[in-house]
Amino acid sequence: MTTQIDLTALPPQERYKLLTAVVIPRPVAWVTTQDSLGQVNAAPFSFFNVFGQDPALVILGLEHSRDGSGPKDTARNIAESGEFVVNIVTPDLILPMVETAASYPSGVSEPEALGLALAPSGQVAPPRLAAAPAAIECRLKDTLRYSDERDIVVGEALALAARDGLIDTDRMHVDWGGDFPIARLFADRYARLEEMGRHAIPQPKELP
């Protein structure tokens, strides 16, 4: 037996619950942005991935305020400055990452409120989170809006900052040393990536 669900007949929140529980795991983007006064915002998003290499693109799904007041700080800062940084989250950073998801008033700097150290970026104005093992510096390329609920932001990845030893720049090889980034599941659940298997793509089978 197969359960068939008409997503178009469901309220948006129920669609969200089902889809985010089925499409797992998802990477987490811990995004830092900066407003016109230089105040830094930090917030996590799991509607995130890379999308190509020429140009190198990053895609974010940024939710708007649920009270109908429009884009949240991250989306507004990106629209105004055209720049953002995607910080990668490892298990040791999950608690401060979740803390930045709290509903702070607009204009409040989460890094300042939570005592999170910042480090300067190389090619964009928003700083990165110093504790993150890797950070992708991005410039806004496009914004898509299909409803008042969310923006789809496409950014071009300009630079990559990484802790010492993470990237072998001679081979362009990343070695996480077993401490892989976390993955979002659904609701308040996250996962650690631990067991991995290698499966090379085979040659096509010969047809009879």
N, C-alpha and C positions, 0 to 999 in steps of 0.2 A: 504493500500500500504506500502511496505517496500523498503527503499533505500539500495541497495547493493553496497558496495565500495570494489574494489579489491585493498587492501593495497599494494600488491606487485607491482602494476603498478604505484604507486605514488612516487614522489621524497621523500627522507627521511624527509625533513623538513615539508612537508605536512602530512606525517604519524605522525610525532611528534605532530603537532598542533591538529590533530583529536584525537589521543589516549590520550593526556594529558587533553583534554577538556571533554573526556568521562569518564576516570578513575579518578573520583574525589569523595570526597576530598582525598588528600594525606598528610601524616605527613611530617614535615620539620625537617631535621637533620642539625643543625648548627655545622659544623665539625671543630674542632681545631686539627692541626698537628704541628710538629716541625721538622725543618731540622737539618742537621749535625752540623750547627753552633749555634743551639739553638734558631733560629728565629721562631716565632709562626705565623702560617697562620690560617685564619678563613674564611670559605665559607659555604653558605647554599646549600642544595640539597633536592629535593623532590622525587627523585627516592630512597626511603628509607623505610625500615620496619624492624621489628623483625621477626625472622624465626626459631622458636623453642626454647626449654628451656633446652635440655640435649644433646649436649651442648647448652648454650644460645647464639644464633647467631643474628647478625645484618647484614643487606645487604644494600649496597650503590651502586648507579649507578653514576659513576664519569665521566663527559664529558671531552674529551681532547680539547686542544687548537684548535680553528677553523682555524688557519693559517697553520695547519699541522705540527707544531713544537713539537707535542707529548703531553704527560700528563701535566696537570696543576699542580700547587704546591701541592694541596691536594693529588692527586694520586701519585705524585713523592715522597712526604714525607712519605706516608704510605708504599710505596714499599721499601723505603730505611730504615725506622725506624721500620716498622712492628707494629706501634701503632697509635691510634687516639682516639679522644673523641667526642661523639655525644652529643651536648648541645641541650636541648629542649627549644623551643621558645614559649613564651606566648605573648598576644597582646601588652603588654607594651614594648616588645623588637623588634617589627616588623620593626621599622625604622632603628635601627642600624644593624639588620640582613640583610635588603635589601641593606644597604650601603656596607656591606662586599661582595656583589655580583658584585660590580663594577669591571671593568677590570684594576686592579692594575698591574704594571709590575711584572714579576716573581722575587721573592726574597723580595718583599715589604711585611712587616707585617701589615695586616689589623688592628689587635688590637692596634698596636702602632700608625698607621696613624689616627685611629678614636678615640683613647683614651679609648679603652675598657679594663676594669680591668680584670686581670687574677687571678686564684687561683690554687694552686698546686693540682695535681691529687694524688690518693693514690697508684695506682699500675702501672701507665704508666708515661712516661716522659712528653708527651704533657700536658700542663695545660688545665683546663676548663675555661670557661667564667664565671666570678664571679657572674654576674647578672642572669645567667640562673637558673631557679628553680630546674632543675635536669640535670644531666650529666651522660652518660654511658661511662665508660672507656673500650676500646676495644683493642684486640691484633689481628693482621692480621692472618687469617686462610687460605684464598685462594683468588686468583684473576683469574677471567675469562675474556677473551678478544675474542669477536666474530668479531670485526672490529676495525679499527683505530679511531672510533668515541667515544668509551666509554669503561671503565673498569667496571666490576661488582666485587665489593670487598665484601668478606665475612669476618666478624670479630667475634671473640668470646668476648662476654660481660663478663668482669672480675669483675667490681665493679660499684656501683651506688652511686653517691653523690647527696644529695637533701637538699634543704633549711629546716630549722627547722620547724617542724609542718606538712610537706608535707606527710611524711610516718609514720604510726603507726607501729613501728617495732615489737610490741607484736603480732599484728594481721596480719602483712605484708599487710597493707591496705593503699592505696594512696587516699588522700582527696585533690582534687584540689580547693575546696572551691568555685566552680563556675568559677574560672579563668583558664579555660582549655587551652591547647596548641592550637596554630593556625593551620589551614589547608591550603595547597596550592590548588588552583583551576586551572587556566590556565592563560597564558600570565602574566600580572602583578596583578592578582587578588588573594586575600587571603580571608579566611573566619574565623569567630569566631564560636566556638561550644557553643551553648547556650541552645537550646531546645533538651531534651533527653527523650526518653521513654524506659521503661523496658519491655522486651518481653522474658519471660522464655521459654526454649525449652520444648515443651510438650511431653507426652508419645505418642508412636506410636498409631495410631487408629487401632482398631481391624478390621481385614478384614472379610467380610461377608462369 
